Amino acid sequence: MSYHKPVLLEESVDGLNIQPSGIYVDVTFGGGGHSREILSRLGPQGKLFAFDQDKDALVNKIDDERFTLINENFRFIKRFLRFYGVKKVDGILGDFGVSSHQFDVAERGFSTRFESKLDMRMNQQSSLSAFEVVNNYEEKQLKAVLFNYGELRNAPKIARTIVTARKEGEIATSERLKEILQPFLPMGKEHKILAQIYQAIRIEVNQEIEALKEFLLQTEGLLKPGGRLSLISYHSLEDRLVKRYIRSGLFEGEPEKDFYGNISVPFQKVGKMIVPSSEEIKRNNRARSARLRIAERLA
Ligand SMILES: C[S@@+](CC[C@H](N)C(=O)[O-])C[C@H]1O[C@@H](n2cnc3c(N)ncnc32)[C@H](O)[C@@H]1O
């Protein structure tokens, strides 16, 4: 089984407008599909740094002297690039979320399809797992996770049900969790709702929103003028942050105007949002929710 089929491969790498001698970063290496495409467009002087917090991704490391793989969270992008003597780069690509490998290995706990322990950690060293969230979060916290990250309107009832059930003993496996959630999984919608609940827990376990925000805020200082951001999101919470950040350099509100009423923003968007073609979705169903946004750093 392949590790991961890259999504919007040509479109996202085209979006970087690659300069053959430039320095590029792929912050979500995974199976290395995007990294390989970037390397194929770089000349002998070019450089590519890639990040992935999952140690499983290390098996895909590319043997190329222009390439460096960093097994860390991209929320520390600036710190680790500095460690390699890099202060400014020409382009950054992000293909967020989970790889097919993570979904397809039962014991990682990401997929609703398998029986497994509650885990869902992208970084296997992290102390926060799905087990912690489900068993130790207060009802209020659980409700917020389900509501904010799963966009579940009945989050309060689901949280209450989990808290009541765990009084009878810890909820350690996906089967037990599914059993408890049964009243919220009507026939026909079972998979969709369970997937929303899993998504919410996964975003919390991996602190995905915090990591994305911290990462985005560093891109402004890292990119050279004319440097590009090419970012693929898989759910509306991520895409909203990316869109707002590209528009204004902020996640909320509007940028301040100067004395003359001008606003200064760090990026200019390049083209419109891109989604996969129907052919790509036919070939790779996991591409179906992808949304690509491209931006250029202004001088
Ligand atoms: C959708 S996959 C990327 C697939 C890759 N573009 C390819 O073509 O094979 C996302 C990858 O990013 C990694 N990842 C997600 N969030 C991360 C973070 N905050 N820091 C580092 N890696 C992260 C995941 O472990 C996963 O391997």
The ligand as an ORCA input file, in Angstrom:
! r2SCAN-3c Opt
* xyz 0 1
  C      -1.630     15.262      4.283
  S      -0.134     14.645      4.892
  C       1.066     15.297      3.770
  C       1.313     14.442      2.578
  C       2.445     14.893      1.678
  N       2.210     16.197      1.120
  C       2.672     13.883      0.570
  O       2.535     14.242     -0.587
  O       2.970     12.733      0.880
  C       0.175     15.625      6.312
  C       1.446     15.282      7.036
  O       1.781     16.398      7.851
  C       2.174     15.973      9.114
  N       1.804     17.037     10.049
  C       0.557     17.473     10.352
  N       0.621     18.481     11.240
  C       1.941     18.694     11.501
  C       2.642     19.603     12.331
  N       2.000     20.491     13.094
  N       3.977     19.550     12.327
  C       4.642     18.651     11.565
  N       4.031     17.746     10.780
  C       2.690     17.777     10.726
  C       1.434     14.676      9.355
  O       2.148     13.867     10.264
  C       1.348     14.084      7.955
  O       2.395     13.186      7.712
*
